[in-house]
Every structure is written in C-alpha cells, then in structure tokens.
Amino acid sequence: MPLKVALLAGEPSGDALGASLLKALRERYPDLIAKGIAGPNMQKAGCESLFPMEKLSVMGLIEPLKRLPSLFLIRRQFIKKIKAFKPDVFIGIDSPDFNLGVEIALKKAGIKTVHYVSPSIWAWRPKRIHKIKKAVDLVLCILPFELVLYEKEKIPAVYVGHSLADEISVWCYQEKARQHFGLPVDAKVLAVLPGSRETEIKYIAPTFLEVAKRCQQSMPNLFFLVPMVNHARRKQFIQLLRKSGIKLKNLYLLDGESRDAMIASDAVLMASGTASLEAMLLKRPMVVAYKMSTLTHWLAKKLVKTNFIALPNILNKKQVVPEFIQDNATPETLTTEVLKQLQTNHDDLVANFQEWHAILRQKAGKKAAQAILDLIA
C-alpha cells in the first residue's frame, strides 16, 4: 500500500515548505499519494489540490471575517474529502486559524495530525496552545526558541529548522542576478516587496510607491525590482500604480522571482512576513513595514505581545533591521531609512545574518519527513 498524505497550505510561504517536505517524503516513498490544498510548488511536487490555495490567503483580524461563510464552506467540504481519502497523516502547514479546526476534526476521526510551523503563540493569543494540544499529535517548529513552549505543555514537538535556510546558498551572487534582469552591474537597486496577499497590496503598496518616487528624486538612476506573487496581485498593483500617477523610469515589474530580485538588490523595502527571513538568509539589508485596516490595527495592539514584527529582530530579540507599523510607516520615514540602507556599510549585519543562517540550516524537509514517519510508524 502506498503512503497516503494529506496536506494544507494557505499561502505561498507554506506552499514552499510543503514542497520541500513532499520531496523528502517521496525520496523514501516514491509511490506516495498526496492530496490537499496546495500552491504551485506543492502541485509540482505531486500534490493534488482540491481547492485553490488563493481562496485561503487572507490576512488580518477583521478581513477574514468578511469571508467566513466561504471559508467555513471550504473547510467543511475539505474535511469531508480528506476523511474519504483516509490518509496515513494530515499535515497542516502554517495558516493556524484554518488548519487547527481541520486538525481537530481529523484527529477525532482517528487520523494522525501534524502542524508544520508553530503558531506565533509567543507573540499573541498564547492560550491557543490549549487548542493546539487538542488538535495535533505533533508540532514541527521552524524557530529554535519555540520548542521550549511545547515541552512545557508536554506537546510533542520537533525543531526542524527552515527549508529556506537549506535552499539558499551561504553566498548569493549579485552580479549574476543583475545579468539575469539586464541591469548594469554597478547600478543602485532597490527590491520592493509589498506583500503576497490582496489586503497587503491594498494597504501597503500605495505607501511603497510613494517611497519609491521619493527615492528616485534623491537617486535618479535607482532601479526598482517589484516581484508579484501571481497575476491577480500584479493586476492589483498596476491599478494602484496608475491611480497614483507616479512614474518610475527604472521600474521592473516581475512575475515571481522575488529571490532573484532580492539577490540583485542593494537593499529591500518589504512588507513584514516570511520575506524578511528570506532577505536575512540572502544577507540583504532591509526596511520592514506593515499596514492594515484601522480596526485590525486597533485589535492587534491589544492582542500582540511581541516587541517586533520583522523576523531578524524577533530572532535577535532586539532591533537589527528598521521596522515600522501603521502610522509610523510614513513615506518620509521609510524613504529616509531606505536611502540610509542603500548607502551604508553592512558588514556587522551580514555577520549576524550568517550566524542565523547556520542555526536555521537543519535540512528541514528531511528532518520534518523523518519526524512524521516516526509518528505514523
């Protein structure tokens, strides 16, 4: 009998983790059958997607409420399909607000459940750990400090590191990336990553466009690389660009290729998220910002307990890269910081990033696969 695995990823970062995991599982079980909700990377790795991943990709505290009826319908239908599939294990990848409910239902049905990527209980809603305990047989942690939280509550957990740290070379060659985009080798280049979700583009992209305009005024020959995660986000961004009336003479709007864009850059202006970890692993200086609806921000201030939003700062437990939230993320402030990052020596920062690369480089896909196989043995 082939190994049957069900997986659910709700956004591109989870899709990348899922693809790495599937590759490692398939090395051990070449005839593995995988079904779930998958993005393009997991589908390439052989996972049949039962629903479009984009349907789940919503961020914030208020925004998901608007889509609750459709999300609940997808969840009910998904649970029914997975119960009929009868997998050996279900792996929910990140997206805890959606996945934990799925995991509880499947665990009750006698299916082993794994949650890959610890929910940020160290940052907000710490009482979720009780729901996690009810939902899963195993948690796969991607950050080293998370393990102790689960050990304290006697929840089985394994630190596996991050697959990005395995994929990304210790040194990435800027000149090669610039040649790929047809950029002058000696140019000044800013990568601009306004997020992968519809709500992120809506709230963050207008500010980032204004920052790009101001940076261009200070550095007329500055190049801008702006990767878009999919066609829908590209279309949304172009509409915002036209509406703004901003003209950027050296703008390269890319389909995907966010990693190459960051490698080619001298600095990155980005929305907070997994991209800040990727920029750290690529040893790139960055300015991190996040904006959301007024109501979401009001709730977040009451619920979020962490001092930082950027992963390099969270890992270091101090600010090593500049970060700005909501009203502090003004075009003026961000422009000042971006220009500083483009013109500063970053040897100390790069050394710090190299240390974290070594810590996070654990062969995550293989380690996660082994932990899952041990669970179902």
Secondary structure, DSSP 4 states (H G I P E B T S, - for coil): ---EEEEEE-SHHHHHHHHHHHHHHHHH-TT-EEEEE--HHHHHTTEEESS-GGGG---SSSHHHHTHHHHHHHHHHHHHHHHHH--SEEEEES-HHHHHHHHHHHHHTT-EEEEES---TTTB-TTHHHHHHHH-SEEEESSGGGHHHHHHTT--EEE---HHHHHS-SS--HHHHHHHHT--TT--EEEEE--SSHHHHHHHHHHHHHHHHHHHHHSTT-EEEEEESSHHHHHHHHHHHHHHT---TTEEEEES-HHHHHHH-SEEEEESSHHHHHHHHTT--EEEEE---HHHHHHHHHHB--S--SHHHHHHTS-SS-EEEGGG--HHHHHHHHHHHHHS--HHHHHHHHHHHHHH-S-HHHHHHHHHHHHH-
